[in-house]
Amino acid sequence: MPDRTHVTVHPPLSKGGRPVTAHAHGVDERLGVATGVGDVVEFLRRIGLEDGAELIDREDSRITWIGGGAADWA
């Protein structure tokens, strides 16, 4: 799954946290709701992206942040 995986971190929810989904091979998979960057890194690790911490701030990353970047959780 990791070779073509793209991850989207969605806008913050009113109750807190940000939904995270993975998109690979035409399939969307909900990874969970992240409450911080550490959760996103853990979700990436679980889908085989061991270099998740390095992907967080890279412009050419396979992560799309909607509704704010890695510092926006409210």
Buried (B, 14 or more C-beta within 10 A) or exposed (E): EBEEBEBBBBEBEEEEBBBBBBBBEEEEEEBBBBEEBEBBBBBBEEBEBEEBBEBBEEEEBBBEBEEEEEEEBE
